[in-house]
Amino acid sequence: MSGPALSIIVPAYNEAGSIAELIRSILDHAPDDTEVLLVDDNSPDGTADRARTEFAGDQRVRVIVRTTDRGFAKSIRAGIEAARAPSVLVMDSDFNHDPADIPRLIGVAPYVDIVSGSRFAPGGNMPDQTRYLASFFYNLLIRVILRTQVQDNLCGYYAMGREKILGLPLDDIFFGFGDYFFRLIHFAQRRGYSIIEVPIILGARRSGVAKNQMIRTFVRYTVALLRFRAAIRRSA
């Protein structure tokens, strides 16, 4: 029996209430020859146990629990390294990324090295217009500082060949939180990888995002961005 053609990487932490619904939706929208890798950072709410119980016996769903060296970006790397398919798709576990967009991303994936969801491509959007505008201008800042050709450098909903990812400097990319994605884009562009963006509607976490949390996220990403820019200059 041949292995899966697509591995969908889902990093998770404390998503027990919705993880089964999310995985079902992913399986509904993904091709039959897909595996879903739930990479759980040892969630205290039992996210991994819930997924194991709901999908017991379903060979399409694998659960990986990480108990050391945890973190969002590191969980994604662990999922990519454990993937069995030649192509991977990475998405959030909180319905921020709509599983209904999976066919659009993987439909374009055979023709480019990276296909990335974008809030700012024509047709893309966010329900929260305040967050949309803040994210739009923040992405302009990233594009100026890192000189990327990508409109949405923080979405993190993308499909890519597994070997293409493993060919990048993983230690320089996969740390921190969503800021890992602008580092991935930077190194991919330096390697000459082709990148195309497709429009998505970026949803909101079902629990909502507090204003102070959004501000803390922007501060964290700004620190990461400036440190990365300094590291690029040192290595030039």
C-alpha positions, 0 to 999 in steps of 0.5 A: 500500500502506498503512503499518503500524497499529502500530510496536513500539519496541525500544531495545537495547544489547548484545543480539546473543545474543537479539535475533533470538529476541525479534523473532521472538517479537514478530512472532508475537504482534503483528498482521500490520500491525506494524513492529518498530523496533530502535533500537540504541545502536551496540552493540559486540557487533553487535546491529544486524548480527545483526538485519539478517542475520536479518531481511534482506528482511522489511519489518516489521523496521527497524533504526536505529543511533544513534552520537551522543547515545546513551542508553536514553530517547533511543533510545525517543524516536528510535524514536517519532519514526521510527515510521510507524504511528499507534500505538506500543508500547514494550518492552525488548529483554532479555525483561524484557517478555514479547511474549506480553503484546502482544495484551493491551496493544493490545487495550485501547489503542483505548479509552484514551490510554495502556495500561501494563503493571503488576506491581502491578495484580491478576494482575501479579507478578515472579518475584523477590519481593525485587525485587517488594517493593522495587519496590512500595515504591519505586513508593509513594514515586514516587506520593507525591512526584509524586502519580501515579495509576499503580501502576507508574511504572517498568515502561515497557511501554506502548502509546500513540497516536504523536501523543499522545506527540509532544504532550508536552514530549519534552525534559523526558521523554526522557533518562536511563534507565527514570526517563523513564517516571515523567516521561511519566506525570506530563506525560500526567496533566497533559494529562488523558490517560486511563491504564489499567494491565493486569497483566503478569509482569515477567521477569528479564534472562536474564543476571540482575541483580546486587544492587549493580546494583539498588541503583545503579539505585534510587539513580540513579532517586531522584536523578532523582525528586528533581530532577524534583520540584524542577523541578516546584516551580520551574515551579509 
